[in-house]
């Protein structure tokens, strides 16, 4: 994927990794559109970064996605990059006597169905463009999960498998399919504690590494994965899965 000369749509682009990616691409002269549910955040990023276009999208509302798709077709017919980044994360205690499946259902709705819906909506536009690319945000936890975030990790494992199949099916088209698999990054994904956790990788440092990997074409099999996360990626193959799982999930 080229990092300049694109028209890029980033879902979930008003905060965290999505916003940082949008700003990094904008800094390189790309035309960037960000979507999100909160109109105040959309107005905020557009005000702070003149040139970034904010557009409302609720991925759980079919009418909202239909309106956005129609607007993008009319205003940005040269859209060639989709970054499906919107996602949520919640911890779960399935051993409790009052486990509420609503949180799991919300994760599936946003992290899985949201990515499928936005890809289905914009693939017909993107596939007609030169230098086209689709990137979805997975997680290093797709390979070795944190058991207290069971559905979140499973949703990212789904995306990993689905992106492998999408890449294969689009192999005859000039559409690059990329999987972004972040580690534990200092964002508000799970709340204020993560945003301030010194154990988490600083967001600016992570985005800097991602942009460098894109510049260098350093994403074998379409996977944008930090070197330090490769042991988790290949844990099953290397026979280290049990030890890594135990380290991530102490008894």
Secondary structure, DSSP 8 states (H G I E B T S, - for coil): --SSS-EEEEETTTSHHHHHHHHHHHHTT-EEEEEES-HHHHHHHHHHSTT-EEEE--TT-HHHHHHHHHHHHHH-TT--EEEE---------TTSTT--THHHHHHIIIIIIHHHHHHHHHHHHHTTSTTEEEEEE--GGGTS--GGGHHHHHHHHHHHHHHHHHHHHTTTTTEEEEEE---SBSSSTT-HHHHT-TTSB-HHHHHHHHHHHHHHT--GGGEE--GGGHHHHTHHHHT-HHHHHHHHS--
